[in-house]
């Protein structure tokens, strides 16, 4: 049974809950991380995006940031990021290659039964290597130029996860991609 860390709005741990139970109805506020990986290619900033596996109970086959996940109990943000980058995308990075950009709290209903309610710590890093997606986690990956991603997201917002739309629109993310 996989558990998530329940938190208050200041990221103080207040308990643990079964992952699925934490996502039922309007959801219980829990800890999450989102990782944004970028690279510079031909003078442009590109961002790694993944299409979530069709097996995901929330937002299957939606496009999102490189990795979005839940730290385990007593697991640090960077430790979780390094673990999940390897597990989902075959990417090996060191914690020092990532930095915390900001935290955002959001609630988004997927359907009448399941929702996200997360305190999401957004981490970012630059990455130039290969990507080997784990098929049970990821349906597809691609590098997208930042300006093209923004334009596509404005044109077709419904194919992107709600947290990724918030991340792309955030001023701190915008500044990072300049």
PENOR-V979109 format. One record per helix or strand. SS is the DSSP state (alpha for helix, beta for strand). FROM is the first residue (numbers start at 1). LEN is the number of residues. Records with the same first field share a line. If there is no record, write none. Layout:
# PENOR-V979109
SS = FROM-LEN + FROM-LEN
This chain:
# PENOR-V979109
beta = 3-5 + 13-6 + 24-1 + 30-12 + 44-9 + 63-3 + 67-3 + 98-12 + 114-13 + 138-8 + 160-1
alpha = 19-4 + 77-13 + 95-3 + 146-10 + 157-3 + 162-8 + 171-6
